[in-house]
Amino acid sequence: MPPVHGSDDAVNPGAMLLADNRLVLRVLRHWDDAGANRLFPSKSQIDPWVIGDDWANCALIDLHHRVERSTIVAVGSKLQPMPELPIEGNPLFKCPFNALLGVVVWRLPVVVDKRAPLSLRGVATHFGAPILYRGVLLPLAEDGVEMDAVLVAANYRALDRKPRG
């Protein structure tokens, strides 16, 4: 289990969209639009061109019945755990927990169990540096009902190490 402190929140797309225009909300809006008249949109309805520059902060995960064996299908450049060694095509258990993607996908079992989107935020470490992060895990289903993939969106900023005073 990765060392992470934060909170998990069930996502209410309507309420969150009114809050502001953050990365998580923009991706949530695309997910919600793509899944119109369905419980969940399909992976094929998630369009990197529509997500645009935010795709660098996204990842797609194909689910396996043993969640840790789920496959990382695509990872944007800002979520790549090891820029020199792309992780696409690997199972989740190969994703380092000292990277933001590892911290966020660690919560994948909650999404699978609840069959609902999950909003995340908290403090973590990203390759030795303390960060504040915000993310969302969004279920996908080719048939609109049975989850078979998850869209991940997350971003972060370095934690200010200066003491406040």
TORKOL-4160 file (C-alpha; in steps of 0.2 Angstrom, whole numbers, padded with zeros to 4 digits, m for minus):
165
<pt num="1" X="0000" Y="0000" Z="0000"/>
<pt num="2" X="0007" Y="0017" Z="m0005"/>
<pt num="3" X="0010" Y="0030" Z="0008"/>
<pt num="4" X="m0004" Y="0042" Z="0004"/>
<pt num="5" X="m0015" Y="0054" Z="0014"/>
<pt num="6" X="m0030" Y="0061" Z="0006"/>
<pt num="7" X="m0048" Y="0059" Z="0004"/>
<pt num="8" X="m0060" Y="0050" Z="m0007"/>
<pt num="9" X="m0076" Y="0057" Z="m0013"/>
<pt num="10" X="m0090" Y="0050" Z="m0023"/>
<pt num="11" X="m0092" Y="0061" Z="m0038"/>
<pt num="12" X="m0108" Y="0070" Z="m0042"/>
<pt num="13" X="m0105" Y="0076" Z="m0060"/>
<pt num="14" X="m0118" Y="0089" Z="m0059"/>
<pt num="15" X="m0113" Y="0098" Z="m0043"/>
<pt num="16" X="m0094" Y="0097" Z="m0048"/>
<pt num="17" X="m0096" Y="0105" Z="m0065"/>
<pt num="18" X="m0103" Y="0120" Z="m0057"/>
<pt num="19" X="m0089" Y="0122" Z="m0045"/>
<pt num="20" X="m0075" Y="0127" Z="m0056"/>
<pt num="21" X="m0065" Y="0123" Z="m0072"/>
<pt num="22" X="m0051" Y="0112" Z="m0066"/>
<pt num="23" X="m0043" Y="0098" Z="m0075"/>
<pt num="24" X="m0053" Y="0084" Z="m0066"/>
<pt num="25" X="m0069" Y="0094" Z="m0070"/>
<pt num="26" X="m0065" Y="0096" Z="m0088"/>
<pt num="27" X="m0061" Y="0077" Z="m0090"/>
<pt num="28" X="m0077" Y="0073" Z="m0080"/>
<pt num="29" X="m0087" Y="0084" Z="m0092"/>
<pt num="30" X="m0080" Y="0074" Z="m0107"/>
<pt num="31" X="m0084" Y="0057" Z="m0098"/>
<pt num="32" X="m0102" Y="0063" Z="m0094"/>
<pt num="33" X="m0105" Y="0070" Z="m0111"/>
<pt num="34" X="m0098" Y="0054" Z="m0119"/>
<pt num="35" X="m0109" Y="0043" Z="m0108"/>
<pt num="36" X="m0126" Y="0052" Z="m0112"/>
<pt num="37" X="m0140" Y="0040" Z="m0110"/>
<pt num="38" X="m0129" Y="0026" Z="m0103"/>
<pt num="39" X="m0123" Y="0021" Z="m0086"/>
<pt num="40" X="m0105" Y="0022" Z="m0092"/>
<pt num="41" X="m0097" Y="0028" Z="m0108"/>
<pt num="42" X="m0086" Y="0016" Z="m0118"/>
<pt num="43" X="m0067" Y="0017" Z="m0119"/>
<pt num="44" X="m0070" Y="0020" Z="m0138"/>
<pt num="45" X="m0080" Y="0036" Z="m0134"/>
<pt num="46" X="m0066" Y="0044" Z="m0124"/>
<pt num="47" X="m0058" Y="0055" Z="m0137"/>
<pt num="48" X="m0040" Y="0061" Z="m0133"/>
<pt num="49" X="m0043" Y="0075" Z="m0146"/>
<pt num="50" X="m0058" Y="0082" Z="m0137"/>
<pt num="51" X="m0048" Y="0081" Z="m0120"/>
<pt num="52" X="m0034" Y="0090" Z="m0129"/>
<pt num="53" X="m0020" Y="0096" Z="m0118"/>
<pt num="54" X="m0027" Y="0088" Z="m0103"/>
<pt num="55" X="m0023" Y="0071" Z="m0111"/>
<pt num="56" X="m0005" Y="0073" Z="m0104"/>
<pt num="57" X="m0013" Y="0071" Z="m0087"/>
<pt num="58" X="m0024" Y="0055" Z="m0091"/>
<pt num="59" X="m0022" Y="0037" Z="m0092"/>
<pt num="60" X="m0033" Y="0022" Z="m0098"/>
<pt num="61" X="m0033" Y="0006" Z="m0088"/>
<pt num="62" X="m0041" Y="m0011" Z="m0095"/>
<pt num="63" X="m0049" Y="m0020" Z="m0080"/>
<pt num="64" X="m0045" Y="m0038" Z="m0076"/>
<pt num="65" X="m0055" Y="m0048" Z="m0063"/>
<pt num="66" X="m0040" Y="m0047" Z="m0052"/>
<pt num="67" X="m0038" Y="m0028" Z="m0051"/>
<pt num="68" X="m0019" Y="m0028" Z="m0048"/>
<pt num="69" X="m0018" Y="m0037" Z="m0065"/>
<pt num="70" X="m0027" Y="m0024" Z="m0074"/>
<pt num="71" X="m0017" Y="m0017" Z="m0089"/>
<pt num="72" X="m0011" Y="0001" Z="m0092"/>
<pt num="73" X="m0016" Y="0005" Z="m0109"/>
<pt num="74" X="m0011" Y="0023" Z="m0111"/>
<pt num="75" X="m0003" Y="0036" Z="m0100"/>
<pt num="76" X="m0001" Y="0054" Z="m0104"/>
<pt num="77" X="0017" Y="0062" Z="m0102"/>
<pt num="78" X="0013" Y="0070" Z="m0086"/>
<pt num="79" X="0007" Y="0054" Z="m0077"/>
<pt num="80" X="0021" Y="0043" Z="m0085"/>
<pt num="81" X="0029" Y="0036" Z="m0069"/>
<pt num="82" X="0046" Y="0034" Z="m0077"/>
<pt num="83" X="0048" Y="0045" Z="m0093"/>
<pt num="84" X="0063" Y="0035" Z="m0099"/>
<pt num="85" X="0053" Y="0019" Z="m0098"/>
<pt num="86" X="0035" Y="0020" Z="m0104"/>
<pt num="87" X="0023" Y="0009" Z="m0094"/>
<pt num="88" X="0010" Y="0006" Z="m0107"/>
<pt num="89" X="0005" Y="m0012" Z="m0109"/>
<pt num="90" X="0011" Y="m0017" Z="m0091"/>
<pt num="91" X="0000" Y="m0023" Z="m0077"/>
<pt num="92" X="m0004" Y="m0011" Z="m0063"/>
<pt num="93" X="0007" Y="m0020" Z="m0051"/>
<pt num="94" X="0022" Y="m0014" Z="m0061"/>
<pt num="95" X="0017" Y="0004" Z="m0058"/>
<pt num="96" X="0028" Y="0011" Z="m0045"/>
<pt num="97" X="0019" Y="0018" Z="m0029"/>
<pt num="98" X="0031" Y="0032" Z="m0028"/>
<pt num="99" X="0024" Y="0040" Z="m0043"/>
<pt num="100" X="0007" Y="0049" Z="m0044"/>
<pt num="101" X="m0001" Y="0036" Z="m0056"/>
<pt num="102" X="0003" Y="0023" Z="m0043"/>
<pt num="103" X="m0005" Y="0033" Z="m0029"/>
<pt num="104" X="m0020" Y="0036" Z="m0039"/>
<pt num="105" X="m0023" Y="0019" Z="m0047"/>
<pt num="106" X="m0021" Y="0011" Z="m0029"/>
<pt num="107" X="m0039" Y="0017" Z="m0027"/>
<pt num="108" X="m0045" Y="0007" Z="m0042"/>
<pt num="109" X="m0053" Y="m0007" Z="m0031"/>
<pt num="110" X="m0065" Y="0006" Z="m0023"/>
<pt num="111" X="m0071" Y="0011" Z="m0041"/>
<pt num="112" X="m0074" Y="m0007" Z="m0045"/>
<pt num="113" X="m0083" Y="m0011" Z="m0029"/>
<pt num="114" X="m0094" Y="0005" Z="m0029"/>
<pt num="115" X="m0096" Y="0005" Z="m0048"/>
<pt num="116" X="m0095" Y="0023" Z="m0048"/>
<pt num="117" X="m0083" Y="0037" Z="m0051"/>
<pt num="118" X="m0071" Y="0042" Z="m0037"/>
<pt num="119" X="m0063" Y="0059" Z="m0034"/>
<pt num="120" X="m0046" Y="0060" Z="m0025"/>
<pt num="121" X="m0036" Y="0073" Z="m0017"/>
<pt num="122" X="m0022" Y="0073" Z="m0005"/>
<pt num="123" X="m0003" Y="0074" Z="m0001"/>
<pt num="124" X="0009" Y="0061" Z="m0008"/>
<pt num="125" X="0026" Y="0059" Z="m0013"/>
<pt num="126" X="0031" Y="0059" Z="m0032"/>
<pt num="127" X="0048" Y="0052" Z="m0034"/>
<pt num="128" X="0054" Y="0059" Z="m0018"/>
<pt num="129" X="0046" Y="0076" Z="m0019"/>
<pt num="130" X="0031" Y="0080" Z="m0008"/>
<pt num="131" X="0016" Y="0085" Z="m0019"/>
<pt num="132" X="m0003" Y="0090" Z="m0017"/>
<pt num="133" X="m0013" Y="0081" Z="m0030"/>
<pt num="134" X="m0031" Y="0080" Z="m0036"/>
<pt num="135" X="m0038" Y="0066" Z="m0047"/>
<pt num="136" X="m0053" Y="0056" Z="m0053"/>
<pt num="137" X="m0056" Y="0038" Z="m0058"/>
<pt num="138" X="m0070" Y="0036" Z="m0071"/>
<pt num="139" X="m0078" Y="0019" Z="m0075"/>
<pt num="140" X="m0080" Y="0014" Z="m0093"/>
<pt num="141" X="m0090" Y="0000" Z="m0101"/>
<pt num="142" X="m0091" Y="m0005" Z="m0119"/>
<pt num="143" X="m0109" Y="m0011" Z="m0116"/>
<pt num="144" X="m0113" Y="0004" Z="m0106"/>
<pt num="145" X="m0116" Y="m0006" Z="m0090"/>
<pt num="146" X="m0102" Y="m0019" Z="m0086"/>
<pt num="147" X="m0086" Y="m0010" Z="m0081"/>
<pt num="148" X="m0071" Y="m0015" Z="m0092"/>
<pt num="149" X="m0060" Y="0000" Z="m0091"/>
<pt num="150" X="m0056" Y="0016" Z="m0081"/>
<pt num="151" X="m0051" Y="0033" Z="m0086"/>
<pt num="152" X="m0039" Y="0041" Z="m0074"/>
<pt num="153" X="m0036" Y="0060" Z="m0074"/>
<pt num="154" X="m0024" Y="0068" Z="m0061"/>
<pt num="155" X="m0013" Y="0083" Z="m0059"/>
<pt num="156" X="m0002" Y="0089" Z="m0045"/>
<pt num="157" X="0009" Y="0103" Z="m0039"/>
<pt num="158" X="0025" Y="0103" Z="m0028"/>
<pt num="159" X="0021" Y="0106" Z="m0009"/>
<pt num="160" X="0029" Y="0122" Z="m0003"/>
<pt num="161" X="0043" Y="0116" Z="0009"/>
<pt num="162" X="0045" Y="0134" Z="0017"/>
<pt num="163" X="0038" Y="0135" Z="0034"/>
<pt num="164" X="0023" Y="0147" Z="0036"/>
<pt num="165" X="0025" Y="0161" Z="0048"/>
